[in-house]
Every structure is written in structure tokens, then in C-alpha cells.
Amino acid sequence: MGAAPYARLAPALQRLHRLRGRHVLHGEVATEAPVSALAALLAHALGSPRAAASGTIRFELAVDDGGEKWTRHFPGRTMASRLQEVDGELVERLGAARLAFTLEEAGGCLVMRLRALRFFGIPCPACLRPRIVAEETGEQGADGVARLHFRVEAHVPGIGQVVGYRGHLRVPDEAAEAASPRG
């Protein structure tokens, strides 16, 4: 992404993406069910939520020199992925998929744009590539708590929505983070 665009991100986003080591964050989430049986089969292959639900989310972040592991504990479903930078792109391994994203800043928000996809190791032609919305925004709440808001959707041509969830995570302030045990 580069230093200048990163500096324009909302402070809550910068704080989250500076974390190193192991962390557990909590928040609220709403998931949407895949729109068809085929969409549900794809969601299963990705490990993503397959039912509409609202509730708490526990987000486990493990950052090391090789990248990041994100484990999202949704109501009734856990989804894990591994992210790393490869040749200037963010590559996410999610179930049977390997997604390559470019990162952009837009009005203080982080936007992930899908550039390439491999499913079970097979490159996905551009005409079949899903339309993905993956955005993060941030705010300092009236209660003084920083929140990272996220929205993720994946729509596959001819199949419809496979993945859909949105919500927020409470991001610890840096003073509290430095004082607390990691884990």
C-alpha cells in the first residue's frame, strides 16, 4: 500500500494493522446465508459462514515474520485464513481458495481489490472471478473505544452471493495493549 496511503487510514485501522504477536479482539457481527445450494457448497469449501446470524465475534490475530493468521469466530462458525505479502500484493489462503488483493486507501478506509483467484490450485478466469467487497473503516466511539468496522461480500457470476458479513471489532488502545499480556 505504501506509507503515504497507510498514513491516511483511520487511526483504528492503523492501530490494528500495527499489532504484532498474538491478540484477541471482540465485537459484533451479522452474517448472511449463501443465496443457493451451489453458493452454500462454495461457502463450505471456503470455510465461511453458511447461515444468517447476528451476535458476537471473537477475532484471533497471530502475526509473525511469515504473515498473519486470522481466525474469525462467528456465531456458529469459525473461519481461518492465512495472509502474507507476495510481490507487493496481499495473498489470502482461505479454505480451497488463494486470493490475491491490491490494497487501496479511499477516504481513510482500507479497500481490498481482488486481482487474481485460484480455487483448488486452478486459476479462475477473469469472467468467472467473484466480485468481492472487502472494506475496513474506523472510528473513535463516543464511549472512547476505537472500533474497526468491516464489510465483506463475495458474489460469483451466475451463482450469486456466497459470502456476506459485516460488523465491528473493538481495537485496544496502544497504552492498554502494551500493558496487557498477549495471548
PyMOL commands that set and color helices and strands:
alter all, ss='L'
color gray80, all
select helices_A, chain A and resi 3-7+11-18+37-46+126-128+174-179
alter helices_A, ss='H'
color red, helices_A
select strands_A, chain A and resi 21-31+53-64+67-74+77-86+89-94+97-106+109-119+122-123+131-140+146-156+160-171
alter strands_A, ss='S'
color yellow, strands_A
deselect
rebuild
show_as cartoon
